[in-house]
Structure formats: C-alpha cells, structure tokens
Amino acid sequence: MSLRAPAGFAALITAAGRGTRMGAGAPKQWRDLAGRPVLDHAIAAFAGFDRVVLVVHPDDMADAMERYAGAVTIVTGGATRSASVHAGLQALQGQASHVLIHDGARPLVSDTVITGVIEALQAGAVAAAPALPVSDALWQGRDGMVTATAPRDGLFRAQTPQGFALEAILQAHRAHPDGAADDVELALKAGHGVAITQGSEDNLKITWLADLARAERLMEGEMDIRLGNGYDVHAFGPGDHVTLCGVQLPHDAGLVGHSDADVGMHALTDAIYGALSQGDIGRHFPPSDPQWKGADSAIFLRHAADLARSMGFRFGNADVTLICEAPKVGPRAQAMQDRLAQIMDLDASRISVKATTSERLGFTGRREGIASIATVALIKE
Ligand code: MG
C-alpha cells in the first residue's frame, strides 16, 4: 500500500445498502470479485488511513465482525443511505479533521483518485469529490424511442470518495435529517462549495452483474501470476506398496527414497518452491538430515503451501502428472486430489492428478521407477 493518508484524515466506507438491481443473491458489496468480497477491495484501498469506519446492514454485522474486526471500526447503518453515513460520521466525531466517504461497491478506486480528494481538502476546500465529464450524448427516451435530446455541457458523473471537513458534513447531516442522494448534495444544501477532482473510468460502481465481470477484467490486467514446475523420479525397490500424492497403492514393489518417496508430492512441492523462487525440497529439508528419513511428504508440501501464503500468494491451480506403467493411478486419482487439497488447504477443484505411461520406452517403460511432473499457478493477493 503506497498511499499514506495525512494525520487527521479518516475514511468512512458505506456498505449498508441491499441493492436489488443485481438480482437474487448477496448484496453487491458482498459478491465475489477475484476471490474475495467486493468490499474487501474497497477497504484495502483505504488501508493507509489511521481511522476507517465501515457502515454495514444489521444483517451483515456478524460477517463484517468476523472479516474486519480489528482492522476497522464497524457501525450499523440506518434505513437510508444518508442515515447510514450519519451513523458513521457520529462514530468519527472528535477523532478526525477530515473524512473521505466512499461507496463500498467501488472496489477499484485508485491511490491517484483518493490523493486528488485529499489534496483539494488540504488546499482549503470544505468539500471535494471526484467526477468525470459526461462525454456521451444524453437523450430522454420512452418505450424504446428517443423523445428528446439533452445538453451535456457542464455535466459530470459523480464518483466517490467524497471528502469533507468532518464538522461541516456532520452539521449538514444534522441540519437535513431527510438526507439527499449523496453527501455532495448535502454539502451544497448547507451552502458549501464542492471542488471537483479527477475521477477515473476504472473507479466503477458495481451495480449490475456485468459490472463484476468488467471489474474482474480490469483487475486481471494488474495480476501478478507466478508459475512453477517440478520434476521428480524414484526407483522401484523391495516393498508391497507405493505412496503417490498421499495415497497408498498396493504394488509388487515399493519406491526407494529417503522420505516416503512420494514422487508426485515431491514434484508438486518443488513446483511451488519454483514459483516462489525458493529453491527446492532439498534446500528446505536436506536429505543429509536424518530426521526426514521415512518422513511423510505431507510435511514438505504443507511447508511450501504455507510459505506461498506467507509471501502473499494464493493458489490458482495445481496439475500433477504421474508417469508409470503400473500401478494403475486412474481409479485413485480423485482420492489423491482430495488428499493434496487437504494438505494445501485448497478446494479440490483446483487440483488435478492424472497419469500416463511412456509406451514402455525408457526407464518408466521398463518399470524401473516412477516419474512425475507438476505445474502450479500462484496469484499475488
Ligand atoms: Mg523425491
């Protein structure tokens, strides 16, 4: 987070609306966007503020507490948008000189847009808000027909965060308990000038389902994705079973190795270390160390998965291929996916385990051992 808000500047994020235009399902601010709620992204944009108040619907209080308690102050909203903002402002009274009021359904607000509002307030404006000039022609219409055109000169599309001197906007709310469409309208009613700052086309408000898809596309453009591959081989030796991707399969031989010789899990673990540029299993668990003799390879995979998360990555997917003539992997592939998912704390639908032979060619074809290759995709949070 590069933006650091000046002392005295607080953020108020509104998320109490029920928004019915999106159809059935959770309100828009709680919908999933790139793996987490829309609201998460909006809150993250204001992480550089010392004080953040989040206003939620009473029905969402438990969820909000679970997700955000400690990071932000959570307040229950009122029956209208104005009443909700008023409740949030009261929680900030005496605690800040300025407040930026942001719509929790605008997840892609940039540091540049936020900074524009802050700078206008620092320059002395009592109120300042981002907007974009209307560039499309404006029409009136009815029943699918244009009934009139309207001039667009001097018209702007309003965005948030809308910034205010805290006392001024609090007074405006008290003086106009019936509220207004937004806080800029209230500030105008109270006689304050409102400076227009630079908005952004990407600062869209999630209103329709199509907006979620657009927001996701915009975010993908900035995604930091890491790929890693892993390869491993273990030779057959005496034994009556092999362990592949955490599942034991009866066989007329075992696999030779320092640990449990789980060739599939080793390839996958190395793929994760590779994606992180963190070497390989041998670097983290040296084979010269006797404590890893006969070890359950789940220890290695769990370490790699935890390391990925501690470095700020989540898993996109993992794909493991086992190369052998025997034993037959197919009937146990689902069990292997489930076991890997459990170890990595991941949904099994993101993990693939499949097998192939090498047409009796080479060492796997001669049944001298089993090889495995694996690929993972990691996504920076
Ligand atoms: Mg190995």
Residues whose N, C-alpha, C, O or C-beta is under 5 A from the ligand:
A	BS01	MG	D232 V233 H266
